[in-house]
Amino acid sequence: MVKGVLHCLSVVLMCSVTLSAGGQHLNAPSLSETFSRHVKSVDELMKRFNGEEAYPELDTAEVGFREKNLLLLMDFDMSQVQKKEAMDFIKAVNDNQVKLSYESPDWIAVATCLGKYKGKQFKVRLALRTECIRGNVYRWAICGADGVLGQIVDTLQRRAISPTEHEIHFIELQSIFHNECDDIFGYREEGRTIDPLSVFFALIHSGAAKMETVADLKFVFLEVPGYVFTIEEKARKANNSGWLITEIQRMNNAEKQQYVRKLTGDINRITK
C-alpha cells in the first residue's frame, strides 16, 4: 500500500508542470513553492532525512510520513535500478532508526580539486572527515588524497645509488638532493610505500603545486547498515533540486572498509 502511494508520489513530483492536450501550462509551481521544496543545504537534508523537517505538503502525522519524506530526498534522475533499490534502503533506514548528524564519524566529504604542477593542470580528490577538537568544537580535517601518485609522482621508477658509495661517505647524495629532486621517490627501498596525503601536503607546502578550485563536491554516508549512500547538489529549476541522494550502494561491513580505504587510506574509524 505504502509502496504504491510512494510510487505515485514520485511520478507526480517528477513533473515541474502539468501540460494540457493543447500544450498549455497548468498548475505550474510558483517560485516560492519551488524554493521551499529545494533542499538548500546539507544541514537541511539531514533534518529531512531524520524527519525533523518535512517536505512541503506532507503531513508529519500521517502513516508512512518518514518513508515519503525520505523518498522525496532521492534524485529522480537516478537509474531505474537505483530507484528500485531506494525502497529497500528506506526500509533499512527505518528498521534501524538511522539518524544523520554533523558529529558522526561515519560520513566523508569528497572534494575533487583542480590545481597546477609545473605549469600542467592536475586533478586530485581529497577526502575530509569531521573530528572533535575539544568539547563540542568540531572541524573538517583532510584525511586522504587520491590522484597524487602516478599523476604527479612516478611510483614505478627505481633509481640506484652506487654500491661503493659507502666508501666515500655517500657523497652522491648531495648531487641527488640538488639535481634529481623529481626522481627522489625512486631512491626508496623496495617495498617502502608512499603516503599520498603526505606527498600532497609536501607539494603544497613547498609551493611546487598549487590548488586552484574545488570542481566537484559530494558527501558519502556510511551510517545505514548494509548500505553506503551519496549526496550531491543538483542545481536545477524544479521541485526535485538542491542536495539530494544520488547513489545508493549495497555494502557489507568488509566492503565498507575497503571503500573507505580507497577514499582515505584509513579504515580504523568505521563503526558499522
C-alpha positions, 0 to 999 in steps of 0.5 A: 500500500505504502509502496504504491502511494510512494510510487505515485508520489514520485511520478507526480513530483517528477513533473515541474508542470502539468501540460494540457492536450493543447500544450498549455501550462497548468498548475505550474509551481510558483517560485516560492513553492519551488524554493521551499521544496529545494533542499538548500543545504546539507544541514537541511537534508539531514533534518529531512532525512531524520524527519525533523523537517518535512517536505512541503505538503506532507503531513508529519502525522500521517502513516508512512510520513518518514518513508515519503519524506525520505523518498522525496530526498532521492534524485529522480534522475537516478537509474531505474535500478537505483530507484528500485533499490531506494525502497529497500534502503528506506526500509533499512533506514527505518528498521534501524532508526538511522539518524544523520548528524554533523558529529558522526564519524561515519560520513566523508566529504569528497572534494575533487580539486583542480590545481597546477604542477609545473605549469600542467593542470592536475586533478586530485580528490581529497577526502575530509572527515569531521573530528572533535577538537575539544568539547563540542568544537568540531572541524573538517580535517583532510584525511586522504588524497587520491590522484597524487601518485602516478599523476604527479609522482612516478611510483614505478621508477627505481633509481640506484645509488652506487654500491661503493658509495659507502666508501666515500661517505655517500657523497652522491647524495648531495648531487641527488638532493640538488639535481634529481629532486623529481626522481627522489621517490625512486631512491626508496627501498623496495617495498617502502610505500608512499603516503599520498596525503603526505606527498600532497601536503609536501607539494603544497607546502613547498609551493611546487603545486598549487590548488586552484578550485574545488570542481566537484563536491559530494558527501558519502554516508556510511551510517545505514547498515548494509548500505553506503549512500551519496549526496550531491547538489543538483542545481536545477529549476524544479521541485526535485533540486538542491542536495539530494541522494544520488547513489545508493550502494549495497555494502557489507561491513568488509566492503565498507572498509575497503571503500573507505580505504580507497577514499582515505587510506584509513579504515580504523574509524568505521563503526558499522 
